[in-house]
């Protein structure tokens, strides 16, 4: 089984790229982030023609998440459903082929002295409570998303340059670690503990050609799925060409 995550940075602007990647990569499940459209504007028919069902939690202009799957997603839950007044469409969950799949788009955080940064830290705490309330570590669970955090030095091209900046502050990394302490394993890092691989490159300053990137898109798996991991990587080729997303798809494979 192949499961992937991809911040497409506007599904309508990147529709042809998405359809091409579905055709070439053939993931069984794809978590999407930053749709930037409502469910009504999501290209449902085109995705269906490509052989995929879609569960969508959209929002006009901003945010938006989805789960695409060859098998119809079931028991769909949209949002954190924790009673907090929050209109951001940042999370959707569904069951596919016996695995509970969560597609998440973590807040960017803007600058460390901004309300958006505090919202980001609070959001991570809310997500951890969501897991504690709804799930157990011994369930088959996959969280795919744009986490907007580079967890370790190896996950940035220049840790000294990024030190103290949003996406790499100690508070953000600690918040991510507390989330993972639920019982989640970073699929790529489990298989390749010492290999540097990025998933996001800034559009500016020739970030992609110079490989000045960060690894901020991750797939996390619960304990029952760890022994089934057979591969994981970033599809750098999908970042090439005209008008790409600034993120590349990240995928993992599980043996049956």
N, C-alpha and C positions, 0 to 999 in steps of 0.2 A: 504494500500500500504506500502510495506517495502522497504526502501532505505538504502543502506549501503556504507561505504567507507573503503578501506583497502590498506595499503602500503604492497605489497606482497614481496618486496625486491627480485626481479627477478622472473618473471612469469614462466620462463622455469624451474628454479630450484624448484619452488613451484607449478607446474602445477597440480599434483595430489591432493595437499592440496586445491587448488582453486576449482577444480572440486568437491571434497568431500564437501566443504563448500557450494557451490552452491546447491548441492543436498539436504543437510541437512537443511540449513537455508532458502532456497528458496526466496531470495530477488527479488523484481520486478526490481530493479535497483541497480547496484553495480559500484561505482567509484573505479578505481584501480590506484595506483601510484607506481613509481619506477619499471617499467616493465623491464628495462635494456635490451631491444631488439627492433629491428625495427618492423614495421608493417608486413613485409614479414615473420619474424620469430615468430610472435605471434601465439599461438595455436588456430587459428580461427576455424578450423574444430572441434576440441575437445570441444570448447566452444559452437559451434552451436549444436553439438550432445547433449550437456547438456541442450539445450533449450533456448539459449541466442544469441542475436545479439550483435555485438561488433563494437564500433567506437574507433579507435586506433590512437594515436599520439605517435609514437615510436622514439627511438634513440638508436643507438648501444652502449651497455655497460653501459650507464648512463641514469638516468631520465626515461621518458616515462609514459604516462597516458592513461587511457581508460575508456569508459563507456560501461558496459554490461547491457542489458535489455531484458526482455521477449518480449517487444514490440520494433520494430525496431526504433532505434534513428534517428531523422530527423533533418535537418538544422544543420549539424555538422560544428563546427568552431574549428580550431586547432590553438593554440597559441594566444598571446595577440593582434597580428595584429596591432601594434601601430607604425610601422616604425623603431623600435629599432633593431639594428643588434644583434640578440640573437638567438643562435642555440639550446638552451635548450628546450627540449620537456616537458613543465611543465603544460600545460593547454589544456583541450578539453571541449567543450560544445555541448550539443544537447538537443533537445526537445523530451520528452518521456511522453506519456499519459497526454499531456497538461501542463507539468511542464518543465521549462528550468533547466537543470541539468549541473553543472560545476564540473569537476574533476580537482583538483589542487594539485600540488606538489611544495610546497614552498622551496626555497633554504635553506640549512642547516645553512649557515653562517660561518662555521668553527670556527674561533676565532675572538674576537671583534676588533682586530687590523689588520684584513686581508681585502683584496679587496672583498673577498666573502661575508663578513659581510655587506659591503656597497652595494653590489649587491642585497643582500637579502632585505635591507630596500628600495632600489629603486624598486625592483620587487613588493613589497607590494603597493607602490605608483602607479605603472603602473596598477596593478590589480584593484585598486580603480577607476582609470580613465577609465579602461575597462568597469566596471559596470556603471559608470556615462554616458558613451557614448552609451552603448548598451541596458541598462535596466532601469526600473523604480521600485521604492520600492513596488509599488502595484501589481507587476507581481508575478506569482507563480514561485518562484526561489529557488533552493537548491544548495548550494555549499558544496561539500564533498571533504575532502582532508587531506593530511599530511601537517599541517601548520608549523611544526617545531617551535612552540611557545607554552609554557604552560602559559595560560592567567593569572592565579591567584595562590596565595600561595597554595590553596587546590589542585591544579593540579600538584604538585610535592611532592615527599615523604619527602623532606627536603628543604624548601625554603631558609633557611639560608645558607645551603651548596651550593645551586644553584645560589644564588644572584650574579649578575654580570657575570654569565657564559652564553655562547651562548645557546639559547632556552629559556632563562628566563631573559634577560636583559630588562631594562625599555624601551629602544628604540624599541626593537622587540615587546614588549607588546603594546606599544603605536601605532606602525604601524598596528598591528592586530586590535586594537580598532578603528583606523581610517577607516579601511576596513569595520568593522562591523557597523560603523556609517552610512553607506549607507542605513541601514534598515534591518540588519540581526540579527537573534536571534540564539544563541547557543542552539540547541534542547535539548541536555542532561542537560545542566545547567538550562534551563527553567523548566524542569520537576523535577530536583533533585538539588536544589540550594546549599545544604549542604552536599552532598554525595561525598566522594572521590572515583574516579575511574580512572585508568590509561589505556593508550592504547599502550604504548611503554616501553620496558624494555631492558636495555643494555645486550648484550650477555655475557659480562664479569662480574666477581665478584658475580655470582649467582643472578643477578639482578631480574630475574623473580621469582625464588622460594622465594626470600626474599621480593618480591613486592616492589622493589626499582625502581619505574617507574615514568613516566610523562604522562599527558594527552595532547598529541600534535596532535591527530587526531580528527577532529570535523566535525559535520554536521551543517551547518547554513541554516536557512530558512527565507524567506521573510514574511512580515506581514500577507498576506492572508493565509499562511499555518500554522501559529502558533495555531489558534483555532482547527486545525485538528490533532495536535500532541496527540498521545495516549501512546507512549512509546519510550524509547531510552536506549541503554546500550552498553557495550563493551563485545564482545564474548571472554572471557578469555580462554575458552576451546580450541579455535582455535590457541592459542599461545603455547599449550602444545605439547609434543611428540618430535620426532627427526627432526632436521633440520627445525625448524619453521622460519618464518619471525620474526624480532624483534618487529613487530607491530601486534596487534590483530584487527579484524574487529570491526567497530563501526556502529550501525544501529539505525534507527528511524522508527516509524510506524505512518502513517497518516490514519485517518478515511476517507472513501469515501465521 
